[in-house]
């Protein structure tokens, strides 16, 4: 069995005085201390975490980052990261975007950005792509309807431009028609960036099998869900005449760790961690004999728009979220605990785990900072799986 590859992700949230210093530090910790294979950034205009709880009373890290919505532009950040880190292990890390939005970003611009980063990194680029979420589209005047259809057309547009070899491209599309479009950036050494797809629903899973190089879900789900969905991806790949085993099975997993089991349990019980569960689907809530706080059938992250929720509203929504649901949807505990839990994902097919450090989602800034060392140790230990 091949060893697991490990990625780390950073929220690229700007600090008022430090700018992008925290993101650079996270990159260095992941590469130098943790030995990570890849470094990822999200593509968001703002956070899906309720801004009403982003203050030191609930999140100690708010003392360092006054706004949880101050997201930096991801392609700019990745280009900056690639330019500044060209020595030792740093120059061998793959840079990925996890994932970019096909609703508010024109696919021609995304094709250009990914191809440019691939040239700058000498081929160490992964284009993570998905249909996006309501919170990053609707508030900005982008119509939030038929996101999967828009995604499929965006992906076909990217492929058409990349495969055009500089010839004029004409393509009919209800969303992105091409009229003598020209794309003449070359692929790095004849290879375009891999496309990893953030898929969850049946139609997206089938699209991943037909067109993707990697399966890269991020919304909260279980190992059993993952194994079932990976089988759908591979069946769709086989039906399309592709090698189903050529698709990289990856996953985005939050991690809550700390100096002790008590510290971890305290973090898991925090209001901030329970608020994170608003991104889960009602289907997942139902397995715990509960209902999503925003109503039956609520999809979770894809339709969550928390920006205008006030503090009493958020607290009332998260009051009855099952404690065991929080524990089951993140990797948590000491480094040894987390590795044991990650092994379950490996056993259901995962070959590239991308970690998100969630130890800061608690009232104690000191305990959040103390979680950095065990988090780096987790990265190192996972490489041995």
C-alpha positions, 0 to 999 in steps of 0.5 A: 500500500502506498504511503499517505501524502500530507497537505496543510491548508491555511486560511490566508486571513490578513492581520491588520498589522502583520499582513500575510505573516501568519500564512507565511509562518504556517507554510514554513511550519508545514514544510520545514517542521511537518514535512508536508507534501502540499500547501493549500489555500481556499478561494473565499471572499469571506468566511463561512464562520459566523462573524458574530462569534469572531471575538476573543470571548469565543475565539482567542485567535481574534486577538491576533486576527481582528476579522475572520472575514479578511480573506486574501486573494488566493492566486496572488497569495500562491504566486507570492508564496512560490516566489519567496520559497525556493530553497530546500524542501520548500521548493518541492512542495506542491501548491494547491487551491482548495477549491476555486469557485466556478460561479464568480470566477470566469473559467478562462481566468482560472485556466490562466491563473492555474497555468501561470502558477504551474509555470512559476512552480515548475509543475507543482500546482494543483487546481482544486475546483468546485461549484462554490457556495452561496455566500461567495456568490449571491451577496455579490450579484452572481446568480446562485442557480444551477451551480452544478451545470455551471461547474460542468460548463466551466470545467469543459471550458478550462479543458477546451482552452488548455487543449486548444494549442493556441488555435481559436476556440469556439464553443457553445455554452449557456454560461461561458460561450467562446467566440474565437477565444485565444489561449496560448499559455504553454503547459509546463513540460507538456503537462497541465495542472492536475484538476482535483474536484470538490465533489459531494452530490451524485452528479458532481461525483460522476463529473469527477470520474469523467473529468477529474484527476483527483477527488477532493471533498471538504464538507463534513462527512464520514469515512463510510460516506467517503468510501461509498462516494469514491466508488461512484467516482471510480465507476463513472471513470470506468464508464467513461473509458478512464483508468479509475485508479488514476484519480487521486483520492484526497480529502480535507480534514479539520484537526483539533489537537493540543498539549493534553486530552483535557485541552482538546476536549475543552476546545471541542466543547467550545462555541466556535467548534459547534458553530463550525457544524453549521456547515454540515448537511441535514443528512448528517444531522439526521444520523444523530437523531437531530435536525440541522438548526437551519431546517430540514433538508438544509444543505450545509456549507453550500447554502450557508450565509452567516454574515448577518446573523447576530450573536443571540441567533448564532448561539441559539442555533448551535445550542443543541448541536450533538457533542458526539457530532462535533467529535466525529467530524474532525480529527482530534486528540493527541498526535497518536489519537489523530494518526489512529483516526487518519488511518481509518480514512486511509483504509477507506481509500484516501491517499492524500490528506489535507489538514486544517489546523482548528486548534485555534477555534476556542477561547484560549489563545494560549492553548490555541498557540500551544496546539501548533507543535503537536499539529506539526508532529501530526504532519510528520507522523501521518507521513509514515502511514 
